[in-house]
Amino acid sequence: MNIAFIPVRGGSKSIPLKNIKEINGKPLVYWTALAASGAECVDKVVIATDSSQINDTVLSFKLPKLEVYDRDPKNASDSSSTESVMLEYIEKAGLGVDDRFILIQATSPLLKSHHIDGMYSALIESRADSAFSGVREKQFHWIETENGVKPINYDYRNRPRRQEFRGIIAENGACYINSVGNILRDRCRLSGRIIAYELPACTAYEIDEEDDWAIVESLMKR
């Protein structure tokens, strides 16, 4: 079984009740729920929340494959990790070690069904253990040191032309796939041999602040 898991919580300091605030005419979490429900590789979509208001909103979507999981409030605090609610659900639902767990972040509404299906196919074809979605960045990155800064992805003395520069892959936070067995063993969303699945550059935006909201809504309308 392949389970798409979307954790959302009621508390959000930057944007109150962010996950059900409307963006492009629908609650934020609707867009990733729609993408997961429409993915052929997904058997079940689980939205895990500690909020009755989010619960009621999600159930009103009436999307196929969709159900709500009442997450423990202790795993929905500002300091809780996403892994904590993943493990909570896996253990309570009694999932099998060979089941695939597809973690999707509600703050990435530009994720589409075909992205999820493409990523799953790439994972299976590569025989990797886990995968994450990302975007290719072609900026030149530097890291601070005690003696100033140093480049980490190019040689500044031999600056490549942009069309010849492969750049680096940055996680966009939208989607992760791993087996239940790996997650239980390593307590982490990624493990073993990991592959990156490249998504369009626009999916680099995650909604955390009001400025992100305006940018993503504009992209969605386009």
C-alpha positions as CSV (number, residue, x, y, z in Angstrom):
1,M,0.0,0.0,0.0
2,N,1.1,3.5,-0.8
3,I,0.0,6.1,1.8
4,A,0.2,9.9,1.1
5,F,0.6,11.6,4.5
6,I,0.0,15.4,4.9
7,P,0.6,16.7,8.4
8,V,-1.1,20.0,9.3
9,R,-1.6,21.6,12.7
10,G,-3.8,24.4,14.0
11,G,-1.0,26.5,15.5
12,S,0.9,28.8,13.1
13,K,2.5,32.0,14.4
14,S,3.4,33.5,11.1
15,I,-0.1,33.1,9.5
16,P,-2.9,32.0,11.8
17,L,-4.7,28.8,10.7
18,K,-2.5,29.0,7.6
19,N,-3.4,25.5,6.4
20,I,-7.1,26.4,5.8
21,K,-6.7,30.0,4.8
22,E,-7.8,30.4,1.2
23,I,-5.3,30.7,-1.6
24,N,-6.5,30.9,-5.2
25,G,-10.0,30.3,-4.0
26,K,-9.4,27.2,-1.9
27,P,-8.0,26.3,1.6
28,L,-4.2,25.9,1.4
29,V,-4.3,22.2,2.3
30,Y,-6.8,21.5,-0.4
31,W,-4.2,21.8,-3.2
32,T,-1.9,19.1,-1.9
33,A,-4.8,16.9,-0.9
34,L,-6.1,17.2,-4.5
35,A,-2.7,16.4,-5.9
36,A,-2.3,13.3,-3.6
37,S,-5.9,12.1,-4.3
38,G,-5.3,12.4,-8.1
39,A,-2.0,10.5,-8.1
40,E,-2.3,7.0,-9.5
41,C,0.4,5.6,-7.3
42,V,-1.4,6.7,-4.1
43,D,-3.8,4.2,-2.4
44,K,-4.8,6.3,0.6
45,V,-4.4,10.0,1.6
46,V,-4.2,10.8,5.3
47,I,-4.3,14.4,6.6
48,A,-3.1,14.4,10.2
49,T,-4.3,17.3,12.3
50,D,-4.9,18.4,15.9
51,S,-7.5,21.0,14.9
52,S,-11.2,20.3,14.8
53,Q,-11.6,23.2,12.5
54,I,-9.1,21.8,10.0
55,N,-10.7,18.4,10.4
56,D,-14.1,19.8,9.3
57,T,-12.7,21.7,6.5
58,V,-10.8,18.7,5.1
59,L,-13.8,16.5,5.3
60,S,-15.8,19.0,3.3
61,F,-13.4,18.5,0.3
62,K,-15.0,15.1,-0.3
63,L,-11.9,14.0,-2.3
64,P,-11.4,10.3,-3.1
65,K,-9.0,8.2,-0.9
66,L,-9.0,11.0,1.7
67,E,-9.3,10.5,5.5
68,V,-8.4,12.5,8.6
69,Y,-6.2,11.3,11.4
70,D,-6.5,12.9,14.8
71,R,-2.8,13.5,15.7
72,D,-1.6,13.7,19.3
73,P,-1.3,17.4,20.4
74,K,2.2,16.6,21.9
75,N,3.3,16.0,18.3
76,A,1.8,19.2,17.0
77,S,3.7,21.8,19.0
78,D,6.1,24.4,17.6
79,S,9.0,22.2,18.7
80,S,7.6,18.9,17.3
81,S,9.3,17.3,14.3
82,T,7.5,16.1,11.3
83,E,9.1,12.7,12.0
84,S,7.3,12.5,15.4
85,V,3.8,12.6,13.8
86,M,4.9,10.3,11.0
87,L,6.0,7.7,13.5
88,E,2.9,8.2,15.6
89,Y,0.7,7.4,12.7
90,I,2.7,4.5,11.4
91,E,2.7,2.8,14.7
92,K,-1.0,3.4,15.5
93,A,-2.1,2.5,12.0
94,G,-0.1,-0.8,12.1
95,L,1.4,-0.3,8.6
96,G,3.5,-3.0,7.0
97,V,7.3,-2.6,6.6
98,D,6.9,-2.8,2.8
99,D,4.3,-0.1,2.6
100,R,5.4,3.1,0.9
101,F,5.1,6.3,2.9
102,I,4.7,9.5,0.8
103,L,5.2,12.6,3.0
104,I,3.7,15.7,1.4
105,Q,3.9,19.2,2.9
106,A,0.7,21.3,2.7
107,T,2.8,24.4,2.3
108,S,3.7,23.4,-1.2
109,P,0.5,23.9,-3.2
110,L,2.2,23.9,-6.5
111,L,2.8,20.2,-6.2
112,K,0.7,18.2,-8.8
113,S,-0.5,14.7,-9.2
114,H,1.9,13.9,-12.0
115,H,4.8,15.1,-9.9
116,I,4.0,12.5,-7.3
117,D,3.5,9.8,-9.9
118,G,6.7,10.7,-11.7
119,M,8.7,10.7,-8.4
120,Y,7.3,7.3,-7.4
121,S,8.2,5.8,-10.8
122,A,11.7,7.2,-10.6
123,L,12.2,5.7,-7.2
124,I,11.0,2.2,-8.3
125,E,13.0,2.3,-11.5
126,S,16.2,3.4,-9.8
127,R,15.7,0.8,-7.0
128,A,16.7,3.5,-4.5
129,D,15.5,3.4,-0.9
130,S,14.0,6.9,-0.6
131,A,13.5,10.1,-2.6
132,F,12.9,13.8,-2.2
133,S,11.6,16.4,-4.5
134,G,13.9,19.3,-5.3
135,V,14.7,22.1,-7.7
136,R,17.9,22.8,-9.6
137,E,19.7,26.0,-8.4
138,K,22.3,27.6,-10.6
139,Q,23.4,30.3,-8.2
140,F,27.0,30.1,-7.0
141,H,27.0,29.2,-3.3
142,W,29.6,30.2,-0.7
143,I,30.1,29.2,3.0
144,E,31.4,31.4,5.7
145,T,34.7,30.4,7.4
146,E,37.0,31.9,10.0
147,N,39.0,33.4,7.2
148,G,36.2,34.8,5.2
149,V,34.2,32.8,2.7
150,K,34.8,29.9,0.3
151,P,32.8,28.5,-2.6
152,I,31.1,25.2,-2.2
153,N,29.8,24.4,-5.7
154,Y,32.2,26.0,-8.2
155,D,35.7,27.3,-8.8
156,Y,35.6,31.1,-8.9
157,R,39.0,31.1,-10.8
158,N,37.3,29.1,-13.6
159,R,33.8,30.5,-13.6
160,P,31.5,28.3,-15.7
161,R,29.0,29.6,-18.2
162,R,25.5,29.3,-17.0
163,Q,24.5,26.9,-19.8
164,E,27.4,24.6,-18.9
165,F,26.9,24.7,-15.1
166,R,24.8,21.9,-13.6
167,G,24.2,23.7,-10.4
168,I,23.0,21.9,-7.3
169,I,19.7,20.3,-6.2
170,A,17.9,21.9,-3.3
171,E,15.1,20.2,-1.4
172,N,11.8,22.1,-2.0
173,G,10.1,20.4,0.9
174,A,7.1,19.3,-1.2
175,C,7.4,15.5,-1.2
176,Y,9.4,12.6,0.3
177,I,9.0,8.9,-0.3
178,N,10.4,6.1,1.8
179,S,9.4,2.6,3.0
180,V,7.7,2.2,6.4
181,G,10.4,-0.2,7.4
182,N,13.1,2.3,6.7
183,I,11.3,5.0,8.6
184,L,10.8,2.8,11.6
185,R,14.4,1.7,11.6
186,D,16.1,5.1,11.0
187,R,13.4,7.4,12.5
188,C,13.9,9.7,9.5
189,R,12.0,10.6,6.3
190,L,15.0,9.7,4.2
191,S,17.4,6.8,4.4
192,G,19.5,4.3,2.5
193,R,20.3,5.2,-1.1
194,I,18.6,8.5,-1.8
195,I,17.6,10.0,-5.1
196,A,16.4,13.5,-5.9
197,Y,13.5,14.1,-8.2
198,E,13.7,17.4,-10.0
199,L,10.5,19.6,-10.1
200,P,10.0,22.9,-11.9
201,A,11.8,25.9,-10.5
202,C,8.5,27.6,-9.3
203,T,8.0,24.7,-6.8
204,A,10.9,26.1,-4.8
205,Y,8.5,28.3,-3.0
206,E,7.1,27.1,0.4
207,I,4.6,29.1,2.2
208,D,5.9,30.2,5.6
209,E,5.5,34.0,5.6
210,E,3.0,36.5,4.1
211,D,5.4,37.4,1.3
212,D,5.6,33.7,0.3
213,W,1.8,33.6,0.2
214,A,1.6,36.5,-2.3
215,I,4.2,35.0,-4.6
216,V,2.7,31.5,-4.7
217,E,-0.8,32.8,-5.2
218,S,0.4,34.8,-8.1
219,L,2.1,31.7,-9.6
220,M,-1.0,29.6,-9.1
221,K,-3.2,32.2,-10.9
222,R,-0.8,32.2,-13.8
